[in-house]
Amino acid sequence: MSFLKLNNLTRRFGGLVAVNDLSFEIAEGKVTGLIGPNGSGKSTTINLISGVLPVTSGSVEFMGHRITGKSPHAISRMGIARTYQQIRVFESLTALENVQVARAGMYRSGLADVLLNTGKLKREESRERDKARELLELVGLGKKGDEMPRNLPYGFRRCLEIARALALEPKLLLLDEPAAGMNRDEFMAVTDLILRLRKTGLSVLLVEHTMEFVETCVDHVVVLNFGQKLAEGTFHQIEQDPRVIEAYLGKEEL
């Protein structure tokens, strides 16, 4: 059984075919990179997998279950979490509160517990606060829990968004350009984070333009061009593929 499988996936926007008959699989416990020139359909593919965009034709299967047509919320509950190109966090909440809000669905206390402020609720709140702190520690923000997102450097804000996604306890994490727009220190911090997540066995599918990031973090690479799969393999296999070289840089080397 494939962990995640795309079957002849197609998405049209009027006369524009953004993703065209795309099929590939990703393995459980691996980091898969989705790369390609601008406009090749990478982010659209992430949006189709996560249910943000409806599929025109084809299907997506996750752990043996067809998820095509399900809502983003339903797909998230099945174990797929994601980040976006534009960072999405609550600016009016602290970093710790941002992660706690993301874990709101984990509470088991009922309305009566809330109204009566029961011991069960207090224990659960304490446990969830500790879990949120653990996630901040995991992404390198262990000392930033009381900071407002607007006061954090760009790279830390990206790590906070990843912590919010991890708060959902996903089986598959979708990352849309996690290293985009970062300075060198921020780039290295996010690279280190992805490497640590890979060691935990979390499955990751990421869109990225930075080849150094892909080479360092990714186990398997799928290359898109004009919405279609151009090539796939290890980074060293695809960087020597003449079709990939031409798609990126004409006849120059990747």
C-alpha positions as CSV (number, residue, x, y, z in Angstrom):
1,M,0.0,0.0,0.0
2,S,1.3,3.4,-1.0
3,F,1.6,6.1,1.7
4,L,0.5,8.9,-0.6
5,K,-0.4,8.3,-4.2
6,L,-1.4,10.7,-6.9
7,N,-3.3,9.1,-9.8
8,N,-3.5,11.1,-13.1
9,L,-4.2,14.3,-11.2
10,T,-5.4,17.2,-13.3
11,R,-6.5,20.7,-12.3
12,R,-7.8,23.3,-14.9
13,F,-8.4,27.0,-14.4
14,G,-10.6,27.7,-17.4
15,G,-8.4,27.1,-20.4
16,L,-5.2,26.9,-18.3
17,V,-4.1,23.4,-17.2
18,A,-2.1,24.0,-14.1
19,V,-1.5,20.3,-13.2
20,N,-1.8,17.8,-16.1
21,D,-2.3,14.0,-15.6
22,L,0.2,13.9,-12.7
23,S,1.0,10.6,-11.0
24,F,3.6,9.9,-8.4
25,E,3.9,8.2,-5.0
26,I,5.8,9.1,-1.8
27,A,7.1,6.7,0.7
28,E,6.3,6.7,4.4
29,G,9.0,8.1,6.7
30,K,10.8,9.9,3.9
31,V,11.2,13.5,2.8
32,T,10.1,14.1,-0.8
33,G,10.9,17.3,-2.7
34,L,8.6,18.7,-5.3
35,I,10.7,21.0,-7.5
36,G,10.4,22.8,-10.9
37,P,10.5,26.2,-12.6
38,N,8.1,28.9,-11.6
39,G,4.6,28.1,-12.7
40,S,5.2,24.4,-13.0
41,G,2.3,23.5,-10.8
42,K,4.1,22.7,-7.5
43,S,1.9,24.8,-5.1
44,T,-1.2,23.8,-7.0
45,T,-0.3,20.2,-6.4
46,I,0.0,20.8,-2.6
47,N,-3.3,22.6,-2.7
48,L,-5.0,19.6,-4.4
49,I,-3.6,17.1,-1.9
50,S,-4.7,19.2,1.0
51,G,-8.2,19.9,-0.4
52,V,-7.7,23.6,-0.7
53,L,-8.4,23.3,-4.4
54,P,-10.9,20.8,-6.0
55,V,-9.5,18.3,-8.4
56,T,-10.7,18.5,-12.0
57,S,-9.9,14.8,-12.6
58,G,-7.8,12.0,-11.2
59,S,-7.5,11.1,-7.5
60,V,-5.3,11.3,-4.4
61,E,-5.0,8.3,-2.0
62,F,-3.6,8.6,1.5
63,M,-2.8,5.4,3.4
64,G,-5.1,3.4,1.2
65,H,-8.0,5.9,1.4
66,R,-9.3,8.1,-1.4
67,I,-9.2,11.7,-0.1
68,T,-10.3,13.4,-3.3
69,G,-13.2,15.7,-2.7
70,K,-12.9,15.8,1.1
71,S,-12.7,19.2,2.8
72,P,-9.3,20.5,4.1
73,H,-10.6,20.0,7.7
74,A,-11.4,16.3,7.0
75,I,-8.1,15.7,5.3
76,S,-6.3,17.4,8.2
77,R,-8.1,15.0,10.6
78,M,-6.9,12.1,8.6
79,G,-3.3,13.1,9.3
80,I,-2.2,15.6,6.7
81,A,-1.0,19.1,7.9
82,R,0.5,21.9,5.9
83,T,2.1,25.3,5.8
84,Y,1.7,28.0,3.1
85,Q,4.0,30.2,1.0
86,Q,2.7,33.2,3.0
87,I,3.2,32.5,6.7
88,R,-0.1,32.1,8.6
89,V,0.0,32.7,12.3
90,F,-2.1,34.7,14.8
91,E,-0.3,38.0,15.3
92,S,-2.3,38.9,18.4
93,L,-1.3,35.7,20.3
94,T,2.1,34.7,21.7
95,A,4.1,32.0,20.1
96,L,3.0,29.6,22.8
97,E,-0.6,30.6,22.4
98,N,-0.4,30.1,18.7
99,V,0.6,26.4,19.2
100,Q,-2.0,25.9,21.9
101,V,-4.7,27.2,19.6
102,A,-3.6,24.7,16.9
103,R,-4.0,21.9,19.5
104,A,-7.6,23.0,20.5
105,G,-9.0,19.9,18.7
106,M,-7.1,17.6,21.0
107,Y,-9.1,18.6,24.1
108,R,-11.5,15.9,25.5
109,S,-13.1,18.0,28.2
110,G,-16.8,18.8,27.6
111,L,-18.9,21.9,28.1
112,A,-19.7,20.9,31.7
113,D,-15.9,20.8,32.5
114,V,-15.5,24.3,31.0
115,L,-18.5,25.8,32.9
116,L,-17.4,24.2,36.2
117,N,-13.7,24.6,35.6
118,T,-13.2,21.0,36.7
119,G,-9.9,19.4,37.7
120,K,-10.1,17.4,34.4
121,L,-10.1,20.6,32.4
122,K,-7.2,22.0,34.4
123,R,-5.1,18.9,34.0
124,E,-5.8,18.9,30.3
125,E,-4.9,22.5,30.0
126,S,-1.6,21.9,31.8
127,R,-0.8,18.9,29.6
128,E,-1.6,20.8,26.4
129,R,0.5,23.8,27.6
130,D,3.5,21.4,28.2
131,K,3.0,19.8,24.7
132,A,3.0,23.2,23.1
133,R,6.2,24.1,24.9
134,E,7.7,20.8,23.6
135,L,6.8,21.7,20.1
136,L,8.4,25.1,20.4
137,E,11.5,23.5,21.7
138,L,11.5,21.1,18.8
139,V,11.5,23.9,16.2
140,G,14.1,26.0,18.1
141,L,11.7,28.4,19.8
142,G,11.9,27.0,23.3
143,K,12.8,30.4,24.7
144,K,10.4,32.4,22.5
145,G,7.1,31.2,23.9
146,D,6.1,34.6,25.3
147,E,7.1,36.5,22.1
148,M,4.6,38.0,19.7
149,P,5.1,36.7,16.2
150,R,5.6,40.2,14.8
151,N,8.7,40.5,17.0
152,L,10.2,37.3,15.7
153,P,12.7,37.2,12.8
154,Y,11.3,35.8,9.5
155,G,12.9,32.4,9.9
156,F,11.5,32.0,13.5
157,R,8.1,32.9,12.2
158,R,8.4,30.1,9.6
159,C,9.4,27.7,12.4
160,L,6.4,28.8,14.4
161,E,4.1,28.0,11.5
162,I,5.7,24.6,11.3
163,A,5.2,24.1,15.0
164,R,1.5,24.9,14.5
165,A,1.3,22.3,11.8
166,L,3.1,19.7,14.0
167,A,0.6,20.5,16.7
168,L,-2.0,18.5,14.7
169,E,0.2,15.4,15.1
170,P,0.2,14.7,11.3
171,K,1.4,11.6,9.6
172,L,2.3,13.7,6.6
173,L,3.5,17.3,6.6
174,L,3.2,19.4,3.5
175,L,5.6,22.4,3.4
176,D,5.3,25.0,0.7
177,E,8.7,26.7,0.2
178,P,9.8,26.5,3.8
179,A,13.2,28.2,3.1
180,A,12.0,31.0,0.8
181,G,13.2,34.5,1.6
182,M,15.5,33.6,4.4
183,N,19.0,34.9,5.2
184,R,21.8,32.4,5.7
185,D,21.3,31.9,9.5
186,E,17.5,31.4,9.1
187,F,18.1,29.0,6.2
188,M,20.5,26.9,8.3
189,A,18.0,26.8,11.2
190,V,15.1,25.6,9.0
191,T,17.4,23.1,7.3
192,D,18.4,21.7,10.7
193,L,14.7,21.5,11.7
194,I,13.8,19.5,8.6
195,L,16.7,17.1,9.2
196,R,15.5,16.6,12.8
197,L,12.0,15.9,11.6
198,R,13.3,13.4,9.1
199,K,15.1,11.6,12.0
200,T,11.7,11.3,13.8
201,G,10.3,9.3,10.9
202,L,7.8,12.0,9.9
203,S,6.8,11.9,6.3
204,V,7.3,15.2,4.5
205,L,6.4,16.5,1.0
206,L,7.9,19.9,0.4
207,V,8.0,22.4,-2.4
208,E,11.3,24.3,-2.7
209,H,13.4,26.3,-5.1
210,T,16.7,26.3,-3.2
211,M,18.7,23.4,-4.5
212,E,21.1,23.4,-1.5
213,F,18.1,22.8,0.7
214,V,16.8,20.0,-1.5
215,E,20.1,18.3,-1.7
216,T,20.6,18.4,2.1
217,C,17.1,17.5,3.3
218,V,15.3,15.4,0.6
219,D,15.4,11.7,0.1
220,H,13.5,11.6,-3.2
221,V,12.8,14.4,-5.8
222,V,9.9,14.8,-8.2
223,V,10.4,17.4,-10.9
224,L,7.5,19.2,-12.5
225,N,7.4,21.2,-15.7
226,F,4.3,22.8,-17.2
227,G,2.2,20.8,-14.7
228,Q,3.5,17.4,-15.7
229,K,6.1,15.1,-14.1
230,L,9.4,15.6,-15.9
231,A,11.6,13.3,-13.8
232,E,12.0,11.7,-10.4
233,G,14.8,10.1,-8.4
234,T,17.5,11.1,-5.9
235,F,18.8,14.6,-6.1
236,H,22.0,13.4,-7.7
237,Q,20.0,11.5,-10.3
238,I,17.8,14.4,-11.3
239,E,20.6,17.0,-11.3
240,Q,22.3,15.0,-14.1
241,D,19.1,14.5,-16.0
242,P,19.3,16.5,-19.4
243,R,15.6,17.2,-19.3
244,V,15.8,18.8,-15.9
245,I,18.9,20.8,-16.8
246,E,17.2,22.1,-19.9
247,A,13.9,22.9,-18.0
248,Y,15.8,25.0,-15.4
249,L,18.6,26.6,-17.2
250,G,18.4,25.8,-20.9
251,K,21.6,23.9,-21.8
252,E,23.5,25.0,-18.7
253,E,24.1,22.8,-15.7
254,L,21.7,22.8,-12.8
